[in-house]
Amino acid sequence: MSKPEKIVAIKGMNDILPADAPLWELFENTTETILKSYGYQKIVTPIVEETRLFSRAIGAVTDIVEKEMYSFEDSMNGDQLTLRPEGTASVVRAVLEHNLVYDGPRRLWYKGPMFRHERPQRGRYRQFFQFGAEAVGFSGPDIDAELIMMCRRLWDDLGIQNVRLELNSIGNAEERARHRTDLIAYLEKHEDILDAEAKRRLHSNPLRILDTKNPAMQEMVNGAPRLLDYLGEESLAHFNGVKNILDRAAVQYTVNPRLVRGLDYYNRTVFEWVTDELGSQGTICAGGRYDPLIETFGGKATPAVGFAMGMERIIELMKAMGEPAQPNTCDVYMVHQGDEARMQAFILAERIRDAGLDVVLHCATPAGAGSFKSQMKKADGSGAAFAVIIGEDEVAKEVAAVKSMRGEANEQQQTSVPFLEVVDYLVDQIISGGGHDHDHDHAHDHNHGHVHYHP
């Protein structure tokens, strides 16, 4: 019988392995804590939506809709469906469908996988994860500035450096229309310089040409009409309001007149956080105001602004900044030998978990249960603060050997503790810092009627 063919992941859809999990958890926990501190609430939307949701919101002539969406027909009913390529359209759809702003504006955040069929690069995949925030129902420049300052706080808390903020205003639809007319006329005069992609976009989405990375077009693009010069009084006042708040809060930024967003629903404030540490894929967070979107979906005109950040790119940046991927750690590793000792270890492990501590119980492999020596090596490698050791002698005496695993070898003491006192002993030792030198948040609440450990 031939060996079955090995199945591997689809190109551009990557596994997140246990070695990287601590960095992901650090990013997610830090971000969620910051968003909560600003009053943002979590929202979860489906990964599959009607295709027309994205074609209407993002724009039919954008790269995403034209070339990158994973769309298909539901064979059960013929519906045209798409794996979501971004999060804002889904959040706005949910806000409108469930009338979430009926009693006032909402601050919302989301995270999850998105899907785009583009060339995989460092930090950019076909299934990628985004963390995003949307502030719906706020019209002033203060909320734009708040979102930007929230990002700055995140970079500070994660220890991310060498990130710069680029800022622009793309005005309203009327201002963009006047600019578009002049921009197309200018680009047509330089059509011999345009590359194939720019020629394709010339009449469908000329703003995107300003964002070109083609070196041969840079000088020509630098001389193009600036959208900032077409802004009316209200748009300028809004943009100046954002800048004034950022200036007062000592947030450094650069006004980039060529900064545009690739999606049709944006207006007024647009921004990107950019780094040079990741090669060509330097944007780690982008966003802006999208006041027209809800009305486009059939709702009442409702102002809104938000951002999204690519989680893979930020994880790459955390690695580039030297953030170590710490191994998963636990508080206690249960070592045992013999059937009775194994049963007692199971019972004791549950009691210790009831107290809010993290416990790894040694379990058998195809090679067997393992000797005390091999199990102690596992205990040391787990990062546990303590090993609880139970053998035949311990079962007979109804005690456990509790050994401190951290610190110098001469500090790793072993103490015999009665089974009924092991939980209190471990909690006391860990609270007092005995043998426990790694940060660990025990916010468990198992409601089993036992003491809970919350440092």
C-alpha positions as CSV (number, residue, x, y, z in Angstrom):
1,M,0.0,0.0,0.0
2,S,1.5,3.4,-1.0
3,K,2.0,6.0,1.6
4,P,-0.7,8.8,1.6
5,E,0.3,12.0,0.1
6,K,1.2,14.7,2.6
7,I,-1.2,17.6,2.8
8,V,0.2,21.1,3.5
9,A,-1.3,24.5,4.1
10,I,-2.7,26.5,1.2
11,K,-0.2,29.1,-0.1
12,G,-0.4,32.3,1.9
13,M,-2.4,30.8,4.7
14,N,0.0,30.2,7.6
15,D,-0.1,28.4,10.9
16,I,0.6,30.2,14.1
17,L,2.7,27.8,16.0
18,P,3.1,27.5,19.8
19,A,6.6,29.2,19.7
20,D,5.0,32.4,18.5
21,A,1.8,32.2,20.6
22,P,3.2,34.3,23.5
23,L,3.9,37.3,21.3
24,W,0.4,37.1,19.8
25,E,-1.0,36.9,23.3
26,L,1.1,39.8,24.5
27,F,-0.1,41.9,21.5
28,E,-3.8,40.9,21.9
29,N,-3.9,41.4,25.7
30,T,-2.1,44.8,25.5
31,T,-4.4,46.0,22.7
32,E,-7.6,44.8,24.3
33,T,-6.6,46.5,27.6
34,I,-5.9,49.8,25.9
35,L,-9.1,49.8,23.9
36,K,-11.1,49.0,27.0
37,S,-9.4,51.9,28.8
38,Y,-10.7,54.3,26.1
39,G,-14.3,52.9,26.3
40,Y,-14.3,50.6,23.2
41,Q,-16.5,47.5,23.2
42,K,-15.9,44.3,21.3
43,I,-18.0,43.3,18.3
44,V,-17.7,40.0,16.4
45,T,-19.0,39.6,12.8
46,P,-19.1,36.6,10.5
47,I,-16.1,35.9,8.2
48,V,-18.5,35.4,5.3
49,E,-20.8,38.1,4.0
50,E,-22.8,38.9,0.8
51,T,-20.4,39.9,-2.0
52,R,-22.3,43.1,-2.7
53,L,-21.5,44.3,0.8
54,F,-17.8,44.7,-0.1
55,S,-18.3,45.7,-3.7
56,R,-20.6,48.5,-2.6
57,A,-18.5,49.6,0.4
58,I,-15.0,49.2,-0.9
59,G,-15.6,50.2,-4.5
60,A,-16.0,48.2,-7.7
61,V,-12.8,49.5,-9.3
62,T,-10.5,48.9,-6.3
63,D,-7.8,46.2,-6.4
64,I,-9.5,44.3,-3.6
65,V,-12.8,43.9,-5.4
66,E,-11.3,43.5,-8.9
67,K,-8.6,41.0,-8.1
68,E,-8.2,39.9,-4.5
69,M,-11.5,38.8,-3.0
70,Y,-12.3,35.1,-2.3
71,S,-15.8,35.0,-3.7
72,F,-18.0,32.0,-4.4
73,E,-21.6,30.9,-5.0
74,D,-23.3,29.1,-2.2
75,S,-24.2,25.8,-3.9
76,M,-27.2,25.3,-1.5
77,N,-29.1,28.5,-2.5
78,G,-27.1,30.4,-5.2
79,D,-26.1,33.3,-2.9
80,Q,-23.0,35.2,-3.9
81,L,-20.7,35.2,-0.9
82,T,-17.2,36.5,-0.1
83,L,-14.7,35.8,2.7
84,R,-14.3,39.2,4.3
85,P,-11.3,41.1,2.9
86,E,-11.5,43.8,5.6
87,G,-13.4,44.5,8.8
88,T,-15.0,48.0,8.5
89,A,-17.8,47.0,6.0
90,S,-18.9,44.1,8.2
91,V,-18.9,46.2,11.4
92,V,-21.0,49.0,9.7
93,R,-23.4,46.4,8.3
94,A,-23.9,45.1,11.9
95,V,-24.3,48.6,13.3
96,L,-27.0,49.4,10.8
97,E,-28.7,46.0,10.9
98,H,-29.0,46.0,14.7
99,N,-29.5,49.8,15.1
100,L,-26.6,50.0,17.5
101,V,-26.4,53.8,17.4
102,Y,-30.1,54.4,18.2
103,D,-29.2,55.6,21.7
104,G,-26.0,57.4,20.8
105,P,-22.5,57.0,19.3
106,R,-20.6,53.7,19.7
107,R,-16.9,52.9,20.2
108,L,-16.3,49.4,18.9
109,W,-13.3,47.1,18.3
110,Y,-12.8,43.8,16.5
111,K,-10.2,41.2,15.7
112,G,-10.1,38.2,13.4
113,P,-9.0,36.7,10.1
114,M,-9.4,38.5,6.7
115,F,-8.8,37.1,3.3
116,R,-7.2,38.6,0.1
117,H,-5.7,36.7,-2.8
118,E,-2.5,38.7,-3.2
119,R,1.2,37.8,-3.5
120,P,2.4,36.6,-0.1
121,Q,5.2,38.7,1.4
122,R,6.8,39.2,4.8
123,G,4.0,40.0,7.2
124,R,1.4,39.9,4.4
125,Y,-0.6,36.7,3.8
126,R,-3.7,35.6,2.0
127,Q,-5.3,34.8,5.3
128,F,-4.2,37.5,7.7
129,F,-5.4,38.8,11.0
130,Q,-6.5,42.4,11.7
131,F,-7.2,44.3,14.9
132,G,-9.5,47.3,14.3
133,A,-11.4,50.0,16.0
134,E,-14.4,51.9,14.7
135,A,-16.0,55.0,16.3
136,V,-19.5,55.5,14.9
137,G,-21.6,58.6,15.4
138,F,-18.8,61.0,16.2
139,S,-18.3,64.0,13.9
140,G,-15.5,66.1,15.4
141,P,-11.8,66.1,14.9
142,D,-11.4,65.0,18.6
143,I,-12.3,61.3,17.9
144,D,-9.9,61.2,14.9
145,A,-7.1,62.4,17.2
146,E,-8.2,59.9,20.0
147,L,-7.8,56.9,17.6
148,I,-4.3,58.1,16.6
149,M,-3.3,58.7,20.2
150,M,-4.6,55.3,21.1
151,C,-2.2,53.8,18.5
152,R,0.7,55.7,20.0
153,R,-0.1,54.3,23.4
154,L,-0.1,50.8,22.0
155,W,3.4,51.3,20.4
156,D,4.7,52.6,23.7
157,D,3.3,49.8,25.7
158,L,4.6,47.2,23.3
159,G,8.0,48.8,23.2
160,I,7.8,49.4,19.4
161,Q,10.1,52.2,18.2
162,N,10.9,53.7,14.8
163,V,7.3,54.1,13.8
164,R,6.2,57.4,12.2
165,L,2.7,58.9,11.7
166,E,1.7,60.2,8.2
167,L,-1.4,62.3,8.0
168,N,-3.5,63.8,5.3
169,S,-7.1,65.0,4.5
170,I,-8.8,63.9,1.3
171,G,-11.8,66.2,1.8
172,N,-15.3,65.5,0.8
173,A,-16.7,64.0,-2.5
174,E,-17.2,67.4,-4.2
175,E,-13.6,68.5,-3.4
176,R,-12.3,65.2,-4.6
177,A,-14.3,65.5,-7.8
178,R,-12.8,68.9,-8.6
179,H,-9.3,67.6,-7.8
180,R,-9.9,64.4,-9.8
181,T,-10.7,66.4,-13.0
182,D,-7.5,68.4,-12.7
183,L,-5.5,65.3,-11.7
184,I,-6.6,63.3,-14.7
185,A,-5.8,66.2,-17.0
186,Y,-2.3,66.4,-15.5
187,L,-1.7,62.6,-15.7
188,E,-2.8,62.5,-19.3
189,K,-0.1,65.1,-20.2
190,H,2.5,62.6,-18.7
191,E,0.9,59.4,-20.0
192,D,4.2,58.3,-21.5
193,I,5.6,58.1,-17.9
194,L,2.8,56.1,-16.5
195,D,3.3,52.4,-16.0
196,A,0.7,49.8,-16.9
197,E,-1.0,49.8,-13.5
198,A,-1.2,53.6,-13.5
199,K,-2.7,53.6,-17.0
200,R,-5.3,51.1,-15.9
201,R,-6.3,53.3,-13.0
202,L,-6.1,56.6,-14.9
203,H,-9.9,57.1,-15.3
204,S,-11.2,54.6,-12.7
205,N,-9.2,55.5,-9.6
206,P,-6.6,58.2,-10.3
207,L,-6.0,59.0,-6.6
208,R,-4.3,55.7,-6.2
209,I,-1.7,56.6,-8.7
210,L,-0.4,59.2,-6.2
211,D,0.5,56.3,-3.9
212,T,2.7,54.6,-6.5
213,K,6.0,53.1,-5.4
214,N,7.5,53.1,-9.0
215,P,10.7,55.2,-8.8
216,A,10.4,56.2,-12.4
217,M,7.1,58.0,-11.6
218,Q,8.1,59.8,-8.4
219,E,9.1,63.1,-9.8
220,M,6.0,63.3,-12.0
221,V,3.7,62.4,-9.1
222,N,5.4,65.0,-6.8
223,G,4.3,67.7,-9.3
224,A,0.7,66.5,-9.5
225,P,-2.2,68.8,-8.1
226,R,-2.4,68.4,-4.3
227,L,-5.8,67.5,-2.9
228,L,-5.0,69.6,0.1
229,D,-5.2,72.7,-2.1
230,Y,-8.8,71.8,-3.1
231,L,-10.2,71.6,0.5
232,G,-13.0,73.9,1.5
233,E,-13.5,75.7,4.7
234,E,-15.1,72.9,6.7
235,S,-12.7,70.2,5.6
236,L,-9.7,72.5,6.4
237,A,-11.2,73.3,9.8
238,H,-11.6,69.6,10.6
239,F,-8.1,68.8,9.5
240,N,-6.6,71.7,11.5
241,G,-8.6,70.6,14.5
242,V,-7.0,67.1,14.3
243,K,-3.5,68.6,14.0
244,N,-4.1,71.0,16.8
245,I,-5.0,68.2,19.2
246,L,-2.0,66.1,18.1
247,D,0.3,69.1,18.5
248,R,-1.0,69.8,22.1
249,A,-0.6,66.1,22.9
250,A,3.0,66.1,21.5
251,V,2.2,63.5,18.9
252,Q,4.7,63.8,16.1
253,Y,3.4,63.5,12.5
254,T,4.2,64.4,8.9
255,V,1.5,65.8,6.6
256,N,1.8,63.6,3.4
257,P,-0.3,65.2,0.6
258,R,0.1,62.0,-1.4
259,L,-1.4,59.8,1.3
260,V,-4.7,58.3,0.1
261,R,-6.6,55.2,1.1
262,G,-7.4,52.4,-1.3
263,L,-11.0,52.1,-0.4
264,D,-13.8,54.3,-1.7
265,Y,-15.6,55.0,1.6
266,Y,-12.9,57.3,3.1
267,N,-13.2,61.1,3.4
268,R,-11.4,63.9,5.3
269,T,-8.8,62.5,7.8
270,V,-6.6,59.6,6.6
271,F,-3.5,58.3,8.4
272,E,-0.9,55.6,8.4
273,W,1.6,54.4,10.9
274,V,4.7,53.4,9.0
275,T,8.0,51.7,9.8
276,D,11.2,51.1,7.8
277,E,11.9,47.9,9.7
278,L,9.8,45.6,7.5
279,G,11.1,46.3,4.0
280,S,8.5,47.4,1.5
281,Q,5.6,46.4,3.6
282,G,6.0,49.3,6.0
283,T,2.4,50.2,6.9
284,I,1.4,48.5,10.2
285,C,-1.8,50.5,10.9
286,A,-4.0,52.6,8.6
287,G,-7.3,54.3,8.9
288,G,-9.4,57.4,8.5
289,R,-12.8,58.9,8.4
290,Y,-15.7,57.3,6.4
291,D,-18.7,59.5,7.0
292,P,-20.6,58.5,3.7
293,L,-20.5,54.7,4.3
294,I,-23.6,54.1,6.4
295,E,-25.8,56.2,4.1
296,T,-24.4,54.1,1.2
297,F,-25.8,51.1,3.0
298,G,-29.3,52.6,3.3
299,G,-29.0,54.1,6.8
300,K,-29.2,57.7,8.0
301,A,-26.1,59.8,7.4
302,T,-23.9,58.9,10.3
303,P,-20.2,60.1,10.7
304,A,-17.6,57.4,11.6
305,V,-13.9,56.9,11.7
306,G,-11.6,53.9,12.4
307,F,-8.4,52.1,11.8
308,A,-7.1,48.6,11.2
309,M,-3.7,47.1,11.9
310,G,-2.2,43.9,10.5
311,M,-1.3,41.7,13.4
312,E,1.3,39.7,11.5
313,R,3.2,42.8,10.6
314,I,3.2,44.0,14.2
315,I,4.4,40.6,15.4
316,E,7.2,40.8,12.9
317,L,8.0,44.3,14.2
318,M,8.0,43.1,17.8
319,K,10.5,40.5,16.8
320,A,12.6,43.1,15.0
321,M,12.6,45.2,18.2
322,G,14.0,42.2,20.1
323,E,10.8,41.2,22.0
324,P,11.6,37.6,23.1
325,A,9.1,34.9,22.4
326,Q,8.8,33.5,25.9
327,P,7.9,29.8,26.3
328,N,4.6,29.0,27.7
329,T,5.0,28.8,31.5
330,C,3.0,27.3,34.3
331,D,3.1,27.6,38.1
332,V,3.2,23.9,39.0
333,Y,4.3,20.8,37.2
334,M,2.9,17.5,38.6
335,V,5.5,14.7,38.7
336,H,4.3,11.2,39.7
337,Q,5.2,7.5,39.6
338,G,2.8,4.6,40.1
339,D,-0.9,4.1,39.7
340,E,-2.0,5.4,43.1
341,A,0.4,8.4,42.8
342,R,-1.1,9.2,39.3
343,M,-4.6,9.2,40.7
344,Q,-3.6,11.4,43.6
345,A,-1.7,13.8,41.2
346,F,-4.9,14.1,39.2
347,I,-7.0,15.1,42.3
348,L,-4.4,17.4,43.6
349,A,-3.8,19.1,40.3
350,E,-7.6,20.0,40.1
351,R,-7.5,21.5,43.6
352,I,-4.5,23.6,42.7
353,R,-6.2,24.8,39.6
354,D,-9.3,25.7,41.7
355,A,-7.0,28.1,43.6
356,G,-6.3,29.9,40.3
357,L,-2.8,28.5,39.5
358,D,-1.7,27.0,36.2
359,V,-0.8,23.3,36.4
360,V,0.7,20.9,33.9
361,L,0.2,17.2,34.8
362,H,2.8,14.8,33.4
363,C,1.1,12.3,31.1
364,A,2.4,9.2,29.5
365,T,3.7,9.0,25.9
366,P,4.1,5.9,23.7
367,A,7.5,5.5,25.3
368,G,5.9,5.2,28.8
369,A,5.3,7.4,31.8
370,G,8.9,8.2,32.2
371,S,11.2,8.0,35.2
372,F,11.4,10.6,38.0
373,K,14.5,12.0,36.4
374,S,13.0,12.4,32.9
375,Q,9.8,13.9,34.4
376,M,11.9,16.5,36.4
377,K,13.6,17.5,33.2
378,K,10.1,18.2,31.7
379,A,9.2,20.1,34.8
380,D,12.3,22.3,34.5
381,G,11.6,22.9,30.8
382,S,8.0,23.9,31.4
383,G,9.1,27.0,33.2
384,A,7.1,26.0,36.3
385,A,7.8,27.8,39.6
386,F,7.3,24.5,41.5
387,A,7.3,20.8,40.9
388,V,4.9,18.7,43.0
389,I,6.3,15.2,43.3
390,I,4.3,12.1,44.3
391,G,5.5,8.5,44.5
392,E,4.7,5.4,46.4
393,D,6.3,6.8,49.6
394,E,4.4,10.0,49.4
395,V,1.1,8.2,48.9
396,A,1.8,6.1,52.0
397,K,2.6,9.1,54.1
398,E,-0.2,11.3,52.5
399,V,2.4,14.0,51.7
400,A,3.7,15.6,48.5
401,A,7.3,16.7,47.9
402,V,7.2,20.3,46.7
403,K,10.3,21.6,45.0
404,S,11.2,25.1,44.0
405,M,12.4,25.1,40.4
406,R,13.6,28.7,40.0
407,G,16.7,30.5,41.1
408,E,20.2,29.0,41.7
409,A,20.6,25.3,42.2
410,N,21.4,25.7,45.9
411,E,18.2,27.7,46.3
412,Q,15.9,25.0,44.9
413,Q,14.6,23.6,48.2
414,Q,12.3,20.6,48.5
415,T,9.7,20.4,51.3
416,S,7.3,17.7,52.3
417,V,3.8,19.0,52.6
418,P,0.6,17.1,53.6
419,F,-1.8,16.6,50.7
420,L,-4.5,18.8,52.4
421,E,-2.0,21.7,52.8
422,V,-0.4,21.7,49.4
423,V,-2.7,24.3,47.8
424,D,-2.3,26.8,50.6
425,Y,1.4,26.2,50.7
426,L,1.8,26.9,46.9
427,V,-0.4,30.0,47.0
428,D,1.6,31.4,49.9
429,Q,4.9,30.7,48.3
430,I,3.9,32.2,44.9
431,I,2.3,35.3,46.5
432,S,5.4,35.9,48.5
433,G,7.6,35.4,45.4
434,G,9.2,32.2,46.6
435,G,10.8,30.6,43.5
436,H,8.5,32.5,41.1
437,D,10.4,34.9,38.8
438,H,8.1,35.2,35.7
439,D,5.2,37.5,35.3
440,H,1.9,35.7,35.2
441,D,-1.6,37.0,35.5
442,H,-3.9,34.8,37.4
443,A,-7.3,36.3,36.7
444,H,-9.1,32.9,36.9
445,D,-12.4,32.5,38.6
446,H,-13.5,28.9,38.7
447,N,-16.3,29.4,41.3
448,H,-15.5,26.1,43.0
449,G,-15.7,27.5,46.5
450,H,-11.9,27.5,47.0
451,V,-9.5,30.3,47.7
452,H,-8.6,32.2,44.5
453,Y,-5.1,33.7,43.8
454,H,-5.2,37.2,42.4
455,P,-1.9,39.0,42.8
